[in-house]
Amino acid sequence: MIAPPLLLATILLLICVLTPQPRLCCDVGNSAVDRNILQIHAAKVVVKPWRGAHHVFGIFVLPDRFRPGHAGQLTIQGTGFEKDEHIFYRGIRKSGVQAPPGHYVIKAFIRTRSAFELILQGHWEQLNHPCNWMLRYSLPD
């Protein structure tokens, strides 16, 4: 039988390890690589793949000049995940993220099965931090 203090310490340790901690490791603002390319971190992420499709996504705030339909690439740093996309869901409501004037909010989804693969590979913590979600968005030539 495990002693009560040891059991309590083990439970607390598991809670600390398994609970994502907020991190202020990145600037959520824009980073222009050049005039036609924008790299931006997610303003917010939602990682709940057990709820089914469309429950793993990053929310990004983009300037108006980078319109939907332009080429975009989603990367989750530290996981090896990259996804090229040409359209992201726009017109977000109830996201908790407000776009300043001259900007708009989009969601960039990853597939539920991809999220489960990343979690099984030990990338739970990386998935839960907006600093790791990077959208590289470019204007057409």
Backbone hydrogen bonds in HBPLUS format (Angstrom, degrees):
<---DONOR---> <-ACCEPTOR-->    atom                        ^
c    i                          cat <-CA-CA->   ^        H-A-AA   ^      H-
h    n   atom  resd res      DA  || num        DHA   H-A  angle D-A-AA Bond
n    s   type  num  typ     dist DA aas  dist angle  dist       angle   num
A0006-LEU N   A0003-ALA O   3.04 MM   3  5.36 118.5  2.43 108.9 123.8     1
A0007-LEU N   A0003-ALA O   2.96 MM   4  6.20 158.0  2.01 158.5 165.7     2
A0008-LEU N   A0004-PRO O   2.92 MM   4  6.08 162.7  1.95 153.8 157.9     3
A0009-ALA N   A0005-PRO O   2.94 MM   4  6.10 158.3  1.99 143.8 149.9     4
A0010-THR N   A0006-LEU O   2.96 MM   4  6.13 153.0  2.03 144.3 151.5     5
A0011-ILE N   A0007-LEU O   2.98 MM   4  6.23 159.5  2.02 149.9 155.2     6
A0012-LEU N   A0008-LEU O   2.96 MM   4  6.18 165.8  1.98 153.1 156.7     7
A0013-LEU N   A0009-ALA O   2.96 MM   4  6.09 155.2  2.02 143.9 151.0     8
A0014-LEU N   A0010-THR O   2.97 MM   4  6.20 159.9  2.01 149.5 154.5     9
A0015-ILE N   A0011-ILE O   2.96 MM   4  6.22 156.1  2.02 150.3 156.9    10
A0016-CYS N   A0012-LEU O   2.97 MM   4  6.21 160.2  2.01 148.9 153.9    11
A0017-VAL N   A0013-LEU O   2.95 MM   4  6.15 156.5  2.00 150.1 156.8    12
A0018-LEU N   A0014-LEU O   2.89 MM   4  5.91 163.0  1.92 151.1 155.6    13
A0019-THR N   A0015-ILE O   2.99 MM   4  5.78 133.2  2.22 143.1 151.6    14
A0031-SER N   A0039-GLN O   3.02 MM   8  5.18 125.7  2.33 148.6 163.3    15
A0039-GLN N   A0031-SER O   2.94 MM   8  5.18 160.8  1.98 143.6 149.8    16
A0033-VAL N   A0037-ILE O   3.23 MM   4  5.60 140.9  2.39 129.0 139.1    17
A0037-ILE N   A0034-ASP O   3.25 MM   3  5.35 165.0  2.27 110.1 114.7    18
A0139-LEU N   A0036-ASN O   2.85 MM 103  5.23 157.7  1.90 153.7 159.8    19
A0038-LEU N   A0137-TYR O   2.75 MM  99  5.13 165.2  1.77 158.4 163.7    20
A0137-TYR N   A0038-LEU O   2.75 MM  99  5.13 162.4  1.78 157.1 161.7    21
A0040-ILE N   A0135-LEU O   2.89 MM  95  5.31 155.2  1.96 145.2 153.5    22
A0135-LEU N   A0040-ILE O   2.81 MM  95  5.31 170.7  1.82 158.1 160.7    23
A0042-ALA N   A0133-TRP O   3.16 MM  91  5.57 136.4  2.36 140.8 145.3    24
A0043-ALA N   A0059-ILE O   2.70 MM  16  5.68 156.2  1.75 163.7 172.1    25
A0059-ILE N   A0044-LYS O   2.75 MM  15  5.21 163.7  1.78 164.5 164.3    26
A0046-VAL N   A0057-PHE O   2.90 MM  11  5.46 161.4  1.93 163.1 167.8    27
A0057-PHE N   A0046-VAL O   2.93 MM  11  5.46 150.8  2.02 148.1 157.6    28
A0048-LYS N   A0055-HIS O   2.85 MM   7  5.26 158.3  1.90 150.2 156.1    29
A0051-ARG N   A0048-LYS O   3.03 MM   3  5.82 166.5  2.05 124.2 128.5    30
A0052-GLY N   A0049-PRO O   3.03 MM   3  5.48 165.9  2.05 116.4 119.5    31
A0110-ILE N   A0056-VAL O   3.05 MM  54  5.89 157.3  2.11 156.8 154.8    32
A0058-GLY N   A0108-ALA O   2.97 MM  50  5.28 156.5  2.02 140.1 145.5    33
A0108-ALA N   A0058-GLY O   2.88 MM  50  5.28 158.3  1.92 152.4 159.5    34
A0060-PHE N   A0106-ILE O   2.91 MM  46  5.39 160.6  1.94 151.1 157.6    35
A0106-ILE N   A0060-PHE O   2.91 MM  46  5.39 158.2  1.96 152.5 159.1    36
A0062-LEU N   A0104-TYR O   2.86 MM  42  5.50 156.6  1.91 166.2 167.7    37
A0104-TYR N   A0062-LEU O   2.83 MM  42  5.50 149.0  1.93 153.0 163.4    38
A0066-PHE N   A0063-PRO O   3.09 MM   3  5.85 161.7  2.12 124.1 129.1    39
A0064-ASP N   A0102-GLY O   2.87 MM  38  5.53 154.1  1.94 145.4 139.8    40
A0070-HIS N   A0067-ARG O   3.31 MM   3  6.23 155.9  2.37 141.9 144.4    41
A0138-SER N   A0071-ALA O   3.05 MM  67  5.74 170.3  2.06 170.5 171.4    42
A0072-GLY N   A0085-GLU O   2.86 MM  13  5.22 160.3  1.89 169.9 163.6    43
A0085-GLU N   A0072-GLY O   2.77 MM  13  5.22 175.2  1.78 158.4 157.6    44
A0073-GLN N   A0136-ARG O   2.81 MM  63  5.13 147.9  1.91 141.9 152.6    45
A0136-ARG N   A0073-GLN O   2.86 MM  63  5.13 167.5  1.88 151.0 155.1    46
A0074-LEU N   A0083-LYS O   2.79 MM   9  5.14 162.0  1.82 158.1 157.6    47
A0083-LYS N   A0074-LEU O   2.83 MM   9  5.14 142.8  1.96 148.2 157.5    48
A0075-THR N   A0134-MET O   2.83 MM  59  5.15 159.6  1.87 154.2 160.6    49
A0134-MET N   A0075-THR O   2.78 MM  59  5.15 173.1  1.79 164.5 166.0    50
A0076-ILE N   A0081-PHE O   3.15 MM   5  5.42 157.4  2.21 138.2 142.5    51
A0079-THR N   A0076-ILE O   3.24 MM   3  5.98 149.0  2.34 141.2 142.3    52
A0077-GLN N   A0132-ASN O   2.71 MM  55  4.77 151.9  1.78 147.5 143.4    53
A0107-LYS N   A0089-TYR O   2.95 MM  18  5.30 154.9  2.01 149.9 157.9    54
A0103-HIS N   A0100-PRO O   3.11 MM   3  5.65 132.7  2.34 149.1 146.9    55
A0114-SER N   A0111-ARG O   3.11 MM   3  5.14 119.6  2.49  95.1 110.1    56
A0115-ALA N   A0111-ARG O   2.96 MM   4  6.32 153.1  2.04 150.3 158.1    57
A0116-PHE N   A0112-THR O   2.94 MM   4  6.27 160.2  1.97 154.7 159.6    58
A0117-GLU N   A0113-ARG O   2.97 MM   4  6.15 154.6  2.04 141.6 148.6    59
A0118-LEU N   A0114-SER O   2.98 MM   4  6.24 159.7  2.02 148.5 153.4    60
A0119-ILE N   A0115-ALA O   2.89 MM   4  6.16 156.2  1.95 151.2 158.2    61
A0120-LEU N   A0116-PHE O   2.87 MM   4  6.07 162.8  1.90 151.9 156.3    62
A0121-GLN N   A0117-GLU O   2.99 MM   4  6.20 132.2  2.23 139.5 152.5    63
A0123-HIS N   A0118-LEU O   2.90 MM   5  5.32 158.6  1.94 151.0 149.8    64
A0122-GLY N   A0119-ILE O   2.96 MM   3  5.16 158.3  2.01 107.8 113.7    65
A0127-LEU N   A0123-HIS O   3.04 MM   4  6.24 157.6  2.09 154.8 160.7    66
A0128-ASN N   A0124-TRP O   3.26 MM   4  6.49 140.9  2.42 145.0 154.7    67
A0128-ASN N   A0125-GLU O   3.22 MM   3  5.30 130.3  2.48  97.5 110.0    68
A0129-HIS N   A0126-GLN O   3.47 MM   3  5.69 171.4  2.47 109.4 111.8    69
A0132-ASN N   A0129-HIS O   2.96 MM   3  5.75 158.5  2.01 125.0 130.3    70
A0133-TRP N   A0130-PRO O   3.12 MM   3  5.28 146.5  2.24 104.2 113.8    71
